Amino acid sequence: MAAMVGSSGKVIGVEHVEQVAAQSIHNIRACDGSMKLGDRILIRIGDGSRGCPEMAPYDAIHVGAAVSDAEALQAFQDQLKPGGRLIAPVLSRGQGRLEQKLIAIDKTSNGVLERKDLRISLRMVPLGAKDEQVRTAELFFGGRLALLAEWKLGLTPSFIKVARLKRRVAQFWNSLNPGS
């Protein structure tokens, strides 16, 4: 995200699992030494299930966990600037099972929200408390032992999928904003 916003942009990440925040910091440092933590990139430890309203409004919001309730989605939408875009996986029940779809929500210059289904199915940990993530992740990733082992290593169950998803989101974002 920091590369996409350019040299004057700022990126804020909120992780409530300390090991995931530490892994994020490690990955940023390993990825690009020119991106300075605390300067253009902030990683905060805390509950990000309602975004980071104290630093809003934002031009873009990428939610890295599945949003399962309208209140949480509304909190993110409220933090968008007019002209901003929200990209989020949304958790819902479909055909008797849990499904996740990636959506984009654009806020027009007059504040109207336009929602688009990006037609991408995915499996992300749920947004919310750590205990809730463990319980729901068992449905998607199968077994507490594997999940806890990955957390002990500082990874989320969808760590690799998140990296792939972020590349796909960046490609999609760039296709909608050529030349930006």
N, C-alpha and C positions, 0 to 999 in steps of 0.2 A: 504494500500500500504506500509506503514512504516513497518508493521510486515513482509511483504513479502520480503523486501529488506534487512532485517537483521540489526544487530546492527551497521554496518559500512555504511549502505546505507543512502541516503538522499531523501526526498520526498518534492516536491514543488507543492503547489496548488495555482492557480490563479483564483480569483473570482472578477468580476467587480461589483457585487451587494454587498454592504457593509453588509447587513443583512445576506446574505448567507455565507460570510466569517466569521461573528460572530458566526453563527450556526455551521459552520465547526469547529471552535476553541472550542466551547462548547462541541461538540460531541467527539472530540479528547480527551479532558480533562476527559470527562465522561467515555470514552471507556477504556483507559489504562493510568494510571498515570505514567508509566515508560517512555512513549514517551514524550520527552520534546520539546515543541514548540521553534523554533529558533535554536535548536541544530541539530536535525535530520529532523524536520518538519518545513517547511516555508509555511505560508499562506500569499499570497500577494493580495492586492486589486488593480485591474487594468484590462485592456483588455487582456484576455488570448486567444483571437480568433486566434492568430498566435503563440500560445505557449509562451515560455519564452526563447527566443534565447540567451539572455545575460548570461544564466547559462548552456547552451548546451555545449557539446552533452550529450544525455541521453541513458541509457541502455533500459529504458522502458518509454513509454508515454501512459497514459490512458486519453482519451478525454471524459469528462462527459456531453457533449452536442452534438447535431447532427451537423456534418459538412456538409455544403451545397454547397461549391464551391471548385474547384480544387486548387485554389491558397492557401486557408487555409490548405487543406490537404497536399499540397507540403511543406508549412512552417513547419508543424509537421514532415514530412518525413526528411526534411533537418536537423532537430535537433537530429535525431537518430544517435547513434554510430554504426559503423559496428558491426553486431551481435545483434543489438537492435530490439525491437518489439514495434509497435504502435498498440493500440486497440482503435477503434473509431466507434461510430454510424455515419452512412452516410445517409444523406437525399437525396432522389431522387424522381422523378415522375415515377409512374408505374401504368399502367392501369387506367389512368385518375385521380389518387389521389396521395397524398404524401405518401411515404413509408420510413421507416428507417430500415437499416440492420446493424448489427454489423460486422465489418471487422477487420482483423489482417494484418498488413504489417510488414514483416521482412526485415531487411537490412542485406544482406550477408556480409561476411568479405571483399569482393571486392566492396561493395557499391551498388550491384544490389538489387532492391526492388521486393519482392514477396508478392502479395496480395492474401488473402484468405477470402472468404465469410464464416463467422462462422455459417450461417444459423439460426441466431437468429433475429427475428423481435422484435422491441421495439418502445417505444415512449418517446423521450427525448426532452427537450426544445432545440431550435436551438442555435447553437454557434453564437455569434455576439452581437450587441448592445442590451441593455435592451428593447428599443422600439420594435426592431425586434423580440425579444423573446416573448414579450406580444402578438404581432400580430400573429405570427405563433403558439404560444401556444393555442390561441383561436381555431385554427383548430383542434388541438389534444385533448385539455382538456375541451373545450366548454365554454365560458363565461369569460369575463374580471373580473367580481365580484369575482368569486372563485379564480382566479389567484392572484388578488390583495390581497385578504384576506390571502392567503397562504404566499405571500411575506411579509405582515405585521407581520405575525407570525415568519418570518425568514426562511421559507421553500421554496424550489422551487416546482413547480407543480409535479415534478417527484421524490420528496425527498425519498419516500419509495421505488419506483421503482429503484432509483439509488443504494440504499443500497442492494437490491436484485440483481441488475445487477453486482455490484462490487463483491458480493459473487460468482456469476456465473462466472465472469471473472477470479477471483482468482482460482476457481476450474478448469476452463479450462486451465489457465496458468500452474497450477501445473500438470495437466494431460499431458501437452506437455513437461514439464521439470521435470520428476520424479527424486526425490532425491536432488533437488536444494533448 
